[in-house]
Amino acid sequence: RGLGDVYKRQILGVEEKAVELAKKYGADEEKARVAAILHDIAKSVEVERLKEVCERYFSDELTPEDMKITEILHGFVGYRIVRDELKIEDEEILEAIKYHTIGKKGLSKLGRIIYIADAVEKNRDYPNVKKIREIVEKDLDEGIIYEIDKKIEYLESIGGKIHKNTLEMREWLESLRR
């Protein structure tokens, strides 16, 4: 699969950020590196194929409504590719890949690092990304909560829908701070 330069830069940016955050917050740096490099392994898979795989293997987690949000499906398919084709069995790495776009309640520290590293790596440029980066530098979970708040605002402004996992992760992270 041919990777464009922008895509390569993004993957390497996520790797760099994930390793940096793993060091800072006490997660396994090697696992962070592996999960970051592989997080978008299914990104170039055709949408119809993504839907097929998700309907077949993840219908318990993804509703027909979710299947329409095609940007989230590659994490689930990536999980299958990494587990079945690359034979990586580490549950923490697999979970980080699977949930890197939507998160989930109880997501491991590694999973949260991959989730936010993907959102704030140095090549990302969108409203509030600098502020999110600043917060993540001080507090990982606080940064994720802020990122989710901004994602909710954005999706509401365009009539999009936030995945229930993301909302559940936000609530869970909030509850840890009480």
C-alpha positions in Angstrom: 0.0 0.0 0.0 1.5 3.3 -1.1 1.7 5.8 1.7 1.7 9.5 0.9 4.2 11.8 2.5 1.5 13.6 4.5 0.3 10.2 5.9 3.9 9.1 6.7 4.5 12.4 8.5 1.3 11.9 10.5 2.3 8.4 11.5 5.8 9.5 12.6 4.3 12.5 14.4 2.0 10.2 16.4 4.9 7.8 17.2 7.0 10.7 18.4 4.2 12.2 20.5 3.1 8.8 21.9 6.6 7.9 23.0 7.1 11.3 24.6 3.8 11.0 26.5 4.6 7.4 27.5 7.9 8.6 29.0 6.1 11.5 30.8 3.1 9.5 32.1 4.8 6.1 32.9 3.5 3.9 30.1 5.5 1.3 28.2 7.4 3.3 25.5 8.0 0.3 23.2 4.3 -0.5 23.2 3.5 3.1 22.6 5.9 3.0 19.6 4.3 -0.1 18.1 0.7 1.0 18.7 1.5 4.5 17.2 3.1 3.1 14.1 0.3 0.6 13.5 -2.7 2.7 14.6 -3.8 3.6 11.0 -2.8 0.3 9.3 -6.3 0.0 7.9 -6.7 3.7 7.0 -6.3 3.0 3.3 -8.8 0.1 3.2 -11.8 0.9 1.0 -14.9 2.0 3.0 -17.0 -0.9 1.7 -14.5 -3.4 3.0 -14.2 -1.5 6.3 -18.0 -1.8 6.7 -18.0 -5.5 5.8 -15.4 -6.4 8.4 -17.0 -4.2 11.1 -20.5 -5.7 10.4 -19.1 -9.2 10.5 -16.9 -8.9 13.6 -18.0 -5.8 15.6 -21.8 -5.6 15.3 -21.9 -6.0 19.0 -20.0 -2.7 19.5 -20.9 -0.7 16.4 -24.5 0.1 15.6 -25.8 0.6 12.0 -25.7 4.3 12.8 -22.0 4.0 13.8 -21.3 2.2 10.5 -22.2 5.5 8.7 -19.3 7.3 10.6 -16.7 5.8 8.3 -13.8 7.7 9.9 -14.1 5.5 13.0 -14.1 2.1 11.3 -10.4 1.8 10.5 -9.4 1.4 14.1 -11.6 -1.7 14.4 -10.3 -3.2 11.2 -6.7 -2.3 12.2 -7.2 -4.3 15.3 -8.1 -7.4 13.3 -5.1 -6.9 10.8 -2.6 -6.4 13.6 -3.9 -9.3 15.6 -4.6 -11.8 12.8 -2.0 -10.9 10.1 0.9 -9.4 12.2 0.2 -11.8 15.0 0.6 -9.2 17.7 -1.2 -10.6 20.8 -0.6 -7.8 23.3 -4.1 -6.7 24.4 -3.0 -3.2 25.4 -1.6 -2.5 21.9 -4.6 -4.1 20.2 -7.0 -2.1 22.4 -5.1 1.2 21.7 -5.4 0.6 17.9 -9.0 -0.4 18.1 -10.2 2.6 20.1 -7.8 5.3 18.9 -10.6 7.3 17.2 -13.4 6.9 19.7 -11.9 5.9 23.0 -13.8 4.0 25.6 -14.6 3.9 29.3 -11.7 2.2 31.1 -9.2 2.6 28.2 -5.7 1.9 29.4 -3.1 4.6 29.8 -1.5 3.4 26.6 -4.8 3.6 24.8 -5.4 7.1 26.0 -1.9 8.1 24.9 -2.5 6.8 21.4 -5.9 8.4 21.3 -4.6 11.9 22.2 -1.2 11.6 20.4 -3.2 11.0 17.2 -5.2 14.2 17.9 -2.3 16.5 18.9 0.8 15.3 17.0 2.9 18.1 15.6 1.5 18.0 12.1 -2.1 18.5 13.2 -3.5 22.0 12.7 -7.1 22.8 13.7 -8.8 25.2 16.1 -7.8 24.6 19.8 -5.0 22.1 19.0 -2.4 24.3 20.7 -4.5 24.6 23.8 -5.1 20.8 23.9 -1.4 20.2 23.5 -0.7 22.6 26.5 -3.2 20.8 28.7 -1.9 17.3 27.7 1.6 18.4 28.8 0.3 19.2 32.3 -2.4 16.4 32.7 -3.1 13.6 30.2 -6.7 13.0 31.2 -7.5 16.7 31.6 -6.2 17.2 28.0 -8.4 14.3 26.7 -11.5 15.8 28.4 -10.8 19.2 26.8 -10.2 17.5 23.4 -13.5 15.7 23.7 -15.3 18.9 24.7 -13.9 20.6 21.6 -14.8 17.6 19.4 -18.4 17.8 20.7 -18.6 21.5 19.9 -17.2 20.9 16.4 -19.5 18.0 15.6 -22.5 19.9 16.9 -21.6 22.8 14.7 -21.6 20.6 11.6 -24.6 18.4 12.6 -22.3 15.5 13.3 -22.7 12.9 16.0 -20.2 12.0 18.7 -19.8 8.3 19.4 -21.2 7.0 22.7 -17.8 5.5 23.6 -16.2 9.0 23.5 -18.9 10.4 25.8 -18.5 7.4 28.2 -14.7 7.9 28.2 -15.2 11.6 29.1 -17.6 10.8 31.9 -15.2 8.1 33.3 -12.2 10.4 33.2 -14.2 13.1 34.9 -15.2 10.6 37.6 -11.6 9.7 38.3 -10.9 13.4 39.1 -13.6 13.6 41.8 
